[in-house]
Amino acid sequence: MIQVSLLSVCLRLPDEYFQALEPAHKVVFGYGHLTWEWLSPQPVRGVLYPAINIPAYWVLKVSGLDRIYPATVVAGPRLIHGLLAALTDIWVCKLTREVLDEAYVRPAYFLSLTSFFHAMSLSRSLSNSLETSLTTIALTHFPWDPHSARLRRCIFFAALACVMRPTNGIIWIYMFSVLLLRLRSHPKSLIIFARDAVMIGATVLILSFVLDTLFYGRPTMTVLNFLRVNASPVSSFYGSSPWYYYLLQAIPILCVTSLPFVLHGSFLAVKKNEAKLKLLAGCVAWTIGVYSLLGHKEWRFLHPLLPMLHVLGARSLRELYNYSAQDPYSKQSSHRIKQFPGLPLRARDLLLLLLPVPAGIYIVFFHCTGQIEVMSYLRSLPVNGSTTIGFLMPCHSTPWQAYLHRPDLAQPGKMWALGCEPPLMVRDKARYRDQSDLFFESPIRYILSHFPSQVDPLFPPSPFPSSVPDASFVSILGEIESHDSSWDMGWRHEWPKYIVMFGALLQDPGILSVLQEKGYREIWKGGREWDGDERRKGGVRVWEYGTL
């Protein structure tokens, strides 16, 4: 996982940059882009998760390596998240020992190592990835046996996971409810559990409150804000899916070819009345059921369940292997142990589980590489006062200063991108259009109305290239809605020295000709033309003013 993290050159999700790396980069280096989740009057992001990247940035800053080798700014956090991902593989082995026994560890470890979804997400700087790691550690310390004395550790790691992602509490509502039922006949143990849960939970919550208050400069409880916003219609701005989305799409994507074994393992847990495994399967079913009631759904929201699914799959794989090895009519029974001495899997099962590996390799090393490669190219551009960069792309299509690390471009308006702030406090959210929407409705009309007629060869910063989603932004949105006018907030751009865009934009009527007329020419192209959605096809292009 460490190698996957360090060598990956593909873009996965904007959150891994803008909700983790950019805030940490801003804390250490003093500049970085903060999205609406950090700037709104009631911020919904806590600093605790981005803070795990701060040590890497701090070491690079005090050692001066960030100036000598700017690429280390990218590699430092990747190393941290790669280590966390590797530890998750280790802890899933420990969880398997707790729930099953040693005989099932290697199948579970194999499922974790070859997991398509782990390859795609676990080593990424996503809060769901750390949530997965913390949940696995907490489950390992859960009192699966009546006399286990590690409950405090379980509560501590569960509390951390809930502070990182408050919806992780859905898992622990189930697990701790079962524990309370188990302890109802042991009043002393029940009181100790309640005391520890309150004290540890309160301590972690206070720590989160203190860190957020220091970061924002005012008393801030982001956990409550997160729950409030995600329970509001604002979350549907990012998409809404039907109730069966997790069952028919997310779980198959998480498990891929291990899904039949996960289902069979769940069946065995119920059929053979295996208490620990039934508890794990029940937690999975409960969590999927509750998440299915929410409107906004994403695959990664179920990522913390994947180690549990691997334990269930390991139960099936070992059962099938043992049955086949003991079957006198099996053609492979006498040869299987010689073929796979360290891995108790049937050959057909092994082949099935390895089928998604090529897809994982493609996703990690080849998919949407242009958005990452372009930041390396832009980092290499000359440092001078005339360098300005504009991104005419769907919002958050590339990383930002955490990958660029150019303090000379930190001044407002020197480097800008189109925004996509949600309809905060807007009543008619279906009618709302953000800046990216307005641009792509008619790119040529937007350029003619928001850019000057001539290019200033001094390339001054753009005065108002995008909105800052603070209290005044919310007030302006309210005024626009009350007057039933356009959602255009009066953005004003200066022509930058460099324009970054997807090739698809050049196919839009009038764009190619207007750029050439202004004096721009293409100087760099990366990525694959067929990657991405319709707005992101054609590869990533960089055009420079005045290039012959």
C-alpha positions as CSV (number, residue, x, y, z in Angstrom):
1,M,0.0,0.0,0.0
2,I,2.9,2.4,0.6
3,Q,4.2,1.8,-2.9
4,V,0.7,2.3,-4.3
5,S,0.4,5.6,-2.4
6,L,3.8,6.9,-3.5
7,L,3.6,5.8,-7.2
8,S,-0.1,6.6,-7.9
9,V,-0.4,9.4,-10.5
10,C,-4.2,9.4,-11.0
11,L,-6.9,11.8,-9.6
12,R,-9.6,10.1,-7.5
13,L,-11.8,12.6,-5.7
14,P,-11.4,16.4,-5.0
15,D,-11.9,15.8,-1.3
16,E,-8.5,14.1,-0.9
17,Y,-6.9,17.4,-1.8
18,F,-9.3,20.1,-0.7
19,Q,-10.5,18.5,2.6
20,A,-7.2,17.1,3.8
21,L,-4.1,18.4,2.1
22,E,-5.0,22.1,1.3
23,P,-6.0,23.0,4.9
24,A,-2.8,21.3,6.3
25,H,-0.7,23.1,3.7
26,K,-2.3,26.4,4.7
27,V,-1.6,25.8,8.4
28,V,2.1,25.0,7.8
29,F,3.1,27.2,4.8
30,G,0.5,29.9,5.2
31,Y,-1.3,29.5,1.9
32,G,-3.7,27.0,0.4
33,H,-7.3,26.9,-0.9
34,L,-10.2,26.5,1.5
35,T,-13.6,25.5,0.1
36,W,-17.0,26.4,1.4
37,E,-16.9,23.7,4.0
38,W,-14.2,25.7,5.8
39,L,-15.3,29.2,5.0
40,S,-19.0,29.2,5.5
41,P,-20.5,30.8,8.6
42,Q,-21.0,27.3,10.1
43,P,-18.0,25.3,8.9
44,V,-18.5,21.6,8.6
45,R,-14.9,20.3,8.5
46,G,-12.8,19.7,11.5
47,V,-9.1,20.2,11.5
48,L,-8.3,16.9,13.3
49,Y,-8.1,14.8,10.1
50,P,-6.0,17.3,8.0
51,A,-3.7,17.6,11.0
52,I,-2.2,14.2,10.4
53,N,-0.5,15.7,7.3
54,I,1.0,18.6,9.3
55,P,4.0,16.7,10.6
56,A,5.2,15.8,7.1
57,Y,4.8,19.4,5.9
58,W,6.4,20.8,9.0
59,V,9.5,18.6,8.6
60,L,9.8,19.6,5.0
61,K,9.5,23.3,5.9
62,V,12.0,23.4,8.7
63,S,14.5,21.3,6.7
64,G,14.1,23.4,3.6
65,L,13.4,20.3,1.5
66,D,10.2,21.9,0.2
67,R,12.2,24.6,-1.5
68,I,15.0,22.3,-2.8
69,Y,12.8,19.4,-3.9
70,P,9.2,20.7,-4.2
71,A,8.0,17.3,-5.2
72,T,8.5,16.1,-1.6
73,V,5.5,18.2,-0.6
74,V,3.5,15.7,-2.6
75,A,5.3,12.6,-1.4
76,G,5.3,13.4,2.3
77,P,1.5,13.1,3.0
78,R,1.4,10.1,0.6
79,L,3.9,8.3,2.8
80,I,1.7,8.9,5.8
81,H,-1.4,7.6,4.2
82,G,0.4,4.7,2.7
83,L,1.5,3.7,6.2
84,L,-2.0,4.0,7.5
85,A,-3.3,1.8,4.6
86,A,-0.6,-0.8,5.3
87,L,-1.6,-0.9,9.0
88,T,-5.2,-1.5,8.0
89,D,-4.1,-4.7,6.2
90,I,-2.4,-5.7,9.4
91,W,-5.4,-4.9,11.7
92,V,-7.8,-6.8,9.4
93,C,-5.7,-9.9,10.2
94,K,-6.1,-9.2,13.9
95,L,-9.8,-8.7,13.5
96,T,-10.0,-12.1,11.7
97,R,-8.3,-13.8,14.6
98,E,-10.7,-12.2,17.0
99,V,-13.9,-13.1,15.1
100,L,-12.8,-16.4,13.6
101,D,-9.3,-18.0,14.3
102,E,-5.8,-18.2,12.8
103,A,-6.9,-20.5,10.0
104,Y,-8.9,-17.7,8.3
105,V,-6.2,-15.0,8.6
106,R,-4.5,-15.6,5.3
107,P,-7.6,-15.6,3.2
108,A,-8.7,-12.4,4.8
109,Y,-5.3,-10.8,4.3
110,F,-5.3,-11.9,0.7
111,L,-8.8,-10.3,0.2
112,S,-7.5,-7.1,1.7
113,L,-4.3,-7.0,-0.4
114,T,-6.1,-7.7,-3.7
115,S,-9.1,-5.5,-3.0
116,F,-10.0,-3.3,-5.9
117,F,-11.6,-0.7,-3.7
118,H,-8.7,-0.6,-1.2
119,A,-6.3,0.0,-4.2
120,M,-8.5,2.8,-5.4
121,S,-9.1,4.5,-2.0
122,L,-7.4,3.2,1.1
123,S,-4.1,5.0,0.6
124,R,-5.8,8.2,-0.5
125,S,-6.0,11.3,1.8
126,L,-9.7,10.8,2.2
127,S,-11.4,11.0,5.6
128,N,-13.2,7.8,4.7
129,S,-9.9,6.0,4.4
130,L,-8.8,7.0,7.9
131,E,-12.3,6.2,9.1
132,T,-11.8,2.7,7.7
133,S,-8.5,2.3,9.5
134,L,-9.8,3.5,12.8
135,T,-13.0,1.4,12.6
136,T,-10.9,-1.7,11.9
137,I,-8.7,-1.0,14.9
138,A,-11.7,-0.3,17.1
139,L,-13.4,-3.5,16.0
140,T,-10.2,-5.5,16.8
141,H,-10.5,-4.2,20.4
142,F,-14.2,-4.8,20.7
143,P,-15.0,-7.3,23.5
144,W,-15.9,-10.2,21.3
145,D,-15.2,-12.5,24.3
146,P,-17.2,-11.8,27.5
147,H,-14.0,-11.3,29.6
148,S,-12.1,-9.0,27.2
149,A,-10.5,-6.1,29.0
150,R,-9.7,-3.9,25.9
151,L,-13.0,-2.0,25.7
152,R,-11.4,1.4,26.5
153,R,-9.2,1.2,23.4
154,C,-12.3,0.2,21.4
155,I,-14.2,3.3,22.6
156,F,-11.2,5.6,22.0
157,F,-10.7,4.6,18.4
158,A,-14.4,4.5,17.7
159,A,-14.7,8.1,19.1
160,L,-11.9,9.2,16.9
161,A,-13.6,7.7,13.9
162,C,-16.8,9.4,14.8
163,V,-15.1,12.8,15.1
164,M,-13.5,12.3,11.7
165,R,-16.8,11.2,10.2
166,P,-19.8,11.7,12.5
167,T,-21.8,9.2,10.4
168,N,-19.4,6.5,11.6
169,G,-21.6,6.6,14.7
170,I,-24.1,4.4,12.8
171,I,-21.7,1.5,13.2
172,W,-21.2,2.0,16.9
173,I,-24.9,2.5,17.7
174,Y,-25.3,-1.1,16.6
175,M,-22.1,-2.6,18.1
176,F,-22.5,-0.8,21.5
177,S,-26.3,-1.6,21.6
178,V,-25.4,-5.3,21.3
179,L,-22.8,-4.9,24.0
180,L,-25.3,-3.2,26.3
181,L,-27.7,-6.1,25.9
182,R,-24.9,-8.5,26.7
183,L,-24.0,-6.6,29.8
184,R,-27.5,-6.1,31.1
185,S,-27.1,-9.0,33.6
186,H,-23.8,-7.5,34.8
187,P,-24.6,-4.2,36.4
188,K,-21.1,-3.4,37.5
189,S,-19.6,-4.0,34.0
190,L,-22.5,-2.0,32.5
191,I,-21.7,1.0,34.7
192,I,-18.0,0.8,33.9
193,F,-18.8,0.7,30.2
194,A,-21.1,3.7,30.4
195,R,-18.6,5.7,32.5
196,D,-15.8,5.0,30.0
197,A,-17.9,5.8,27.0
198,V,-18.9,9.1,28.4
199,M,-15.4,10.1,29.6
200,I,-13.5,9.0,26.5
201,G,-16.2,10.3,24.1
202,A,-16.3,13.7,25.9
203,T,-12.5,13.9,25.9
204,V,-12.2,13.3,22.2
205,L,-15.1,15.7,21.5
206,I,-13.4,18.4,23.6
207,L,-10.1,17.8,21.8
208,S,-11.9,18.3,18.5
209,F,-13.6,21.4,19.8
210,V,-10.4,23.0,21.0
211,L,-8.5,22.3,17.7
212,D,-11.4,23.6,15.6
213,T,-11.7,26.7,17.8
214,L,-8.0,27.4,17.4
215,F,-8.1,26.9,13.7
216,Y,-11.2,29.0,13.1
217,G,-10.5,31.6,15.7
218,R,-13.9,31.3,17.3
219,P,-15.8,28.6,19.2
220,T,-16.7,26.0,16.6
221,M,-18.2,22.5,16.9
222,T,-17.8,21.1,13.4
223,V,-19.3,17.7,14.4
224,L,-22.7,19.3,15.0
225,N,-22.4,21.5,11.9
226,F,-21.6,18.4,9.8
227,L,-24.7,16.6,11.0
228,R,-26.9,19.7,10.5
229,V,-25.7,20.4,6.9
230,N,-25.8,16.7,5.8
231,A,-29.3,16.4,7.2
232,S,-30.4,19.5,5.1
233,P,-31.3,19.7,1.4
234,V,-27.8,21.1,0.8
235,S,-26.3,17.6,0.7
236,S,-28.6,16.7,-2.3
237,F,-26.8,19.4,-4.3
238,Y,-24.1,16.9,-4.8
239,G,-26.4,14.2,-6.0
240,S,-29.2,12.0,-4.7
241,S,-29.6,8.3,-5.3
242,P,-32.5,5.8,-4.8
243,W,-32.6,3.7,-1.6
244,Y,-31.2,0.6,-3.4
245,Y,-28.1,2.3,-4.6
246,Y,-25.8,0.7,-1.9
247,L,-27.3,-2.7,-2.5
248,L,-27.1,-2.8,-6.3
249,Q,-24.1,-0.5,-6.9
250,A,-21.9,0.3,-3.9
251,I,-21.6,-3.2,-2.4
252,P,-20.8,-4.9,-5.8
253,I,-18.1,-2.2,-6.4
254,L,-16.6,-2.6,-2.9
255,C,-16.5,-6.4,-3.2
256,V,-16.2,-7.0,-6.9
257,T,-15.5,-10.8,-7.4
258,S,-15.4,-11.5,-3.7
259,L,-19.1,-10.7,-3.3
260,P,-20.3,-14.4,-3.7
261,F,-17.9,-15.3,-0.9
262,V,-19.1,-12.5,1.3
263,L,-22.7,-13.5,0.8
264,H,-21.8,-17.2,1.5
265,G,-19.9,-16.2,4.6
266,S,-22.9,-14.3,5.9
267,F,-25.1,-17.3,5.2
268,L,-22.7,-19.6,7.1
269,A,-22.7,-17.2,10.1
270,V,-26.5,-17.5,10.3
271,K,-26.8,-21.2,9.4
272,K,-24.1,-22.3,11.9
273,N,-25.1,-19.7,14.5
274,E,-21.6,-18.3,14.8
275,A,-22.2,-15.5,17.3
276,K,-19.2,-13.3,16.5
277,L,-19.6,-13.6,12.8
278,K,-23.3,-13.0,13.1
279,L,-22.6,-9.8,15.0
280,L,-20.3,-8.6,12.3
281,A,-22.8,-9.5,9.5
282,G,-25.6,-7.8,11.5
283,C,-23.5,-4.6,11.8
284,V,-23.0,-4.6,8.0
285,A,-26.7,-5.1,7.3
286,W,-27.7,-2.4,9.8
287,T,-25.2,0.2,8.5
288,I,-26.3,-0.4,4.9
289,G,-29.9,-0.1,5.9
290,V,-29.5,3.2,7.7
291,Y,-27.2,4.7,5.0
292,S,-29.8,3.7,2.4
293,L,-32.3,6.1,4.0
294,L,-30.0,9.1,3.3
295,G,-30.4,11.0,0.0
296,H,-26.8,11.7,-0.9
297,K,-24.9,8.4,-1.4
298,E,-21.4,7.6,-2.5
299,W,-19.5,4.3,-2.7
300,R,-16.8,5.5,-0.3
301,F,-19.3,6.1,2.5
302,L,-19.4,2.3,3.0
303,H,-15.6,1.9,2.9
304,P,-15.4,1.2,6.7
305,L,-17.5,-1.9,6.1
306,L,-15.0,-3.4,3.7
307,P,-12.7,-5.1,6.3
308,M,-15.8,-6.7,7.8
309,L,-16.8,-7.9,4.4
310,H,-13.3,-9.4,4.0
311,V,-13.7,-11.3,7.3
312,L,-17.0,-12.7,6.0
313,G,-15.5,-13.6,2.7
314,A,-12.6,-15.4,4.4
315,R,-15.1,-17.5,6.3
316,S,-16.5,-18.7,3.0
317,L,-13.2,-19.3,1.2
318,R,-11.8,-21.5,4.0
319,E,-15.0,-23.4,4.2
320,L,-15.0,-24.1,0.5
321,Y,-11.4,-25.0,0.6
322,N,-11.8,-27.5,3.4
323,Y,-14.9,-29.0,1.8
324,S,-13.1,-29.5,-1.5
325,A,-10.0,-30.9,0.1
326,Q,-12.0,-33.5,1.9
327,D,-14.1,-34.4,-1.1
328,P,-12.8,-37.7,-2.5
329,Y,-14.5,-36.9,-5.9
330,S,-12.7,-33.6,-6.3
331,K,-10.1,-33.8,-9.1
332,Q,-7.9,-31.2,-7.4
333,S,-8.2,-32.3,-3.8
334,S,-4.9,-34.2,-3.8
335,H,-2.9,-31.4,-5.5
336,R,-4.3,-28.3,-3.9
337,I,-2.1,-28.1,-0.9
338,K,1.0,-28.6,-3.0
339,Q,-0.1,-25.8,-5.4
340,F,-0.8,-23.2,-2.7
341,P,1.0,-24.2,0.5
342,G,0.6,-20.8,2.2
343,L,-2.8,-19.8,0.9
344,P,-5.8,-22.1,1.5
345,L,-7.8,-21.2,-1.6
346,R,-9.2,-23.3,-4.4
347,A,-7.6,-22.6,-7.7
348,R,-10.9,-21.5,-9.2
349,D,-11.5,-19.1,-6.3
350,L,-8.0,-17.7,-6.6
351,L,-8.5,-17.0,-10.3
352,L,-11.9,-15.3,-9.6
353,L,-10.4,-13.1,-6.9
354,L,-7.5,-12.0,-9.1
355,L,-9.7,-10.9,-12.0
356,P,-10.1,-7.3,-10.7
357,V,-6.4,-6.8,-10.2
358,P,-5.7,-5.5,-13.7
359,A,-8.6,-3.0,-13.3
360,G,-7.0,-1.9,-10.0
361,I,-3.7,-1.4,-11.6
362,Y,-5.3,0.8,-14.3
363,I,-7.2,2.9,-11.8
364,V,-4.1,3.5,-9.7
365,F,-1.5,4.2,-12.4
366,F,-3.3,5.2,-15.6
367,H,-6.8,6.6,-15.1
368,C,-7.1,10.4,-15.3
369,T,-3.4,11.1,-14.9
370,G,-3.5,14.4,-16.8
371,Q,-4.9,16.3,-13.8
372,I,-2.0,15.3,-11.6
373,E,0.7,15.6,-14.3
374,V,-0.3,19.1,-15.2
375,M,0.5,20.3,-11.6
376,S,4.0,19.0,-12.0
377,Y,4.3,20.9,-15.2
378,L,2.9,24.1,-13.8
379,R,5.3,23.8,-10.8
380,S,8.2,23.9,-13.2
381,L,7.1,27.2,-14.8
382,P,9.4,30.2,-14.4
383,V,8.9,32.2,-11.1
384,N,8.3,35.8,-12.1
385,G,5.8,38.5,-11.4
386,S,3.9,38.0,-14.6
387,T,3.0,34.4,-14.1
388,T,-0.8,34.0,-13.7
389,I,-2.8,30.8,-14.2
390,G,-6.5,30.4,-14.9
391,F,-8.3,27.0,-14.9
392,L,-11.3,26.9,-17.2
393,M,-12.4,23.5,-16.0
394,P,-15.2,22.0,-13.9
395,C,-14.5,23.0,-10.3
396,H,-11.9,21.1,-8.4
397,S,-10.7,19.2,-11.4
398,T,-7.1,19.3,-10.3
399,P,-5.3,19.5,-6.9
400,W,-4.1,23.0,-5.8
401,Q,-1.2,24.4,-3.8
402,A,-0.6,21.1,-1.9
403,Y,0.6,19.8,-5.3
404,L,1.8,23.0,-6.9
405,H,3.6,24.6,-3.9
406,R,4.1,28.0,-5.5
407,P,4.0,30.9,-2.9
408,D,4.4,33.4,-5.8
409,L,0.9,32.3,-6.9
410,A,-0.7,32.5,-3.5
411,Q,-1.8,36.2,-4.0
412,P,-5.6,36.3,-4.7
413,G,-6.3,36.4,-8.4
414,K,-2.9,35.2,-9.5
415,M,-4.2,31.6,-9.8
416,W,-7.9,30.9,-10.0
417,A,-10.4,28.3,-11.0
418,L,-14.2,28.3,-11.5
419,G,-16.2,27.8,-8.4
420,C,-19.1,25.5,-7.5
421,E,-20.4,26.7,-4.1
422,P,-23.6,25.0,-3.0
423,P,-26.9,26.9,-2.5
424,L,-26.4,27.8,1.1
425,M,-29.7,29.2,2.6
426,V,-31.3,29.2,-0.9
427,R,-34.9,28.1,-0.8
428,D,-35.4,27.0,-4.4
429,K,-32.3,24.8,-4.8
430,A,-33.4,23.2,-8.0
431,R,-33.1,26.6,-9.8
432,Y,-29.7,27.4,-8.5
433,R,-26.7,27.5,-10.9
434,D,-23.1,27.8,-9.6
435,Q,-20.2,29.4,-11.5
436,S,-19.2,26.2,-13.3
437,D,-22.8,25.6,-14.4
438,L,-23.0,29.1,-15.9
439,F,-19.7,28.8,-17.6
440,F,-20.4,25.5,-19.3
441,E,-24.0,26.6,-20.4
442,S,-22.2,28.8,-22.9
443,P,-18.4,29.1,-22.5
444,I,-18.0,31.7,-25.3
445,R,-20.8,33.9,-23.8
446,Y,-19.1,33.7,-20.4
447,I,-15.7,34.6,-21.8
448,L,-17.1,37.6,-23.8
449,S,-19.0,38.9,-20.8
450,H,-16.5,38.3,-18.0
451,F,-13.1,38.8,-19.6
452,P,-11.7,42.1,-21.0
453,S,-11.6,42.5,-24.8
454,Q,-7.8,42.8,-24.8
455,V,-5.1,40.8,-23.0
456,D,-3.0,42.9,-20.7
457,P,0.6,41.8,-21.3
458,L,1.4,42.5,-17.6
459,F,-1.1,39.8,-16.6
460,P,-2.5,41.5,-13.4
461,P,-4.4,39.3,-10.9
462,S,-8.1,38.8,-11.6
463,P,-10.2,41.1,-9.4
464,F,-13.1,38.7,-8.8
465,P,-12.5,35.3,-10.5
466,S,-14.7,33.3,-8.1
467,S,-16.9,33.7,-5.0
468,V,-15.7,33.4,-1.4
469,P,-18.4,31.3,0.3
470,D,-18.5,33.4,3.5
471,A,-21.3,35.2,5.3
472,S,-21.5,37.9,2.6
473,F,-21.8,35.2,-0.1
474,V,-24.8,33.7,1.7
475,S,-26.4,37.2,1.9
476,I,-25.8,37.9,-1.8
477,L,-27.4,34.6,-2.8
478,G,-30.5,35.5,-0.8
479,E,-30.8,38.9,-2.6
480,I,-30.4,37.2,-6.0
481,E,-33.1,34.7,-5.2
482,S,-35.5,37.3,-3.9
483,H,-35.1,39.4,-7.1
484,D,-35.5,36.3,-9.3
485,S,-32.4,37.3,-11.3
486,S,-29.5,35.5,-12.8
487,W,-27.2,33.6,-10.5
488,D,-24.2,35.5,-12.0
489,M,-22.5,37.2,-9.1
490,G,-20.5,39.5,-11.3
491,W,-17.2,37.6,-11.6
492,R,-14.5,39.5,-13.3
493,H,-11.4,37.9,-14.8
494,E,-8.2,39.2,-16.3
495,W,-6.6,37.2,-19.1
496,P,-3.9,35.0,-17.5
497,K,-0.6,34.1,-19.0
498,Y,-1.5,30.4,-18.8
499,I,-4.9,28.8,-19.3
500,V,-5.5,25.2,-18.2
501,M,-8.5,23.4,-19.6
502,F,-9.7,20.0,-20.9
503,G,-9.5,19.4,-24.7
504,A,-13.3,19.1,-24.8
505,L,-13.6,22.9,-24.2
506,L,-11.8,23.5,-27.5
507,Q,-14.6,21.7,-29.3
508,D,-17.2,24.2,-28.0
509,P,-18.3,26.7,-30.6
510,G,-16.0,29.8,-30.8
511,I,-13.6,28.8,-28.0
512,L,-10.7,27.8,-30.2
513,S,-10.9,30.8,-32.5
514,V,-11.2,33.3,-29.6
515,L,-8.1,31.9,-27.9
516,Q,-6.1,32.0,-31.0
517,E,-7.2,35.5,-31.8
518,K,-6.2,36.7,-28.3
519,G,-2.7,35.3,-28.9
520,Y,-2.8,31.9,-27.0
521,R,-1.1,28.7,-28.2
522,E,-1.0,25.2,-26.8
523,I,2.3,24.4,-25.0
524,W,1.5,21.2,-23.1
525,K,-0.9,18.3,-23.3
526,G,-1.3,15.3,-20.9
527,G,-3.6,12.6,-20.0
528,R,-5.8,10.5,-22.3
529,E,-8.4,12.0,-24.6
530,W,-11.1,9.4,-23.7
531,D,-10.7,9.8,-19.9
532,G,-13.5,11.4,-17.8
533,D,-17.0,12.7,-18.4
534,E,-18.0,14.8,-21.4
535,R,-16.6,18.0,-19.9
536,R,-13.3,16.4,-19.0
537,K,-12.5,14.5,-22.2
538,G,-9.8,15.5,-24.6
539,G,-6.9,15.4,-22.2
540,V,-5.5,18.3,-20.2
541,R,-4.2,21.2,-22.1
542,V,-2.1,24.2,-21.2
543,W,-2.1,27.3,-23.4
544,E,0.2,30.2,-23.1
545,Y,-0.1,33.8,-24.3
546,G,2.4,35.0,-26.8
547,T,3.8,31.5,-27.7
548,L,5.0,31.3,-31.3
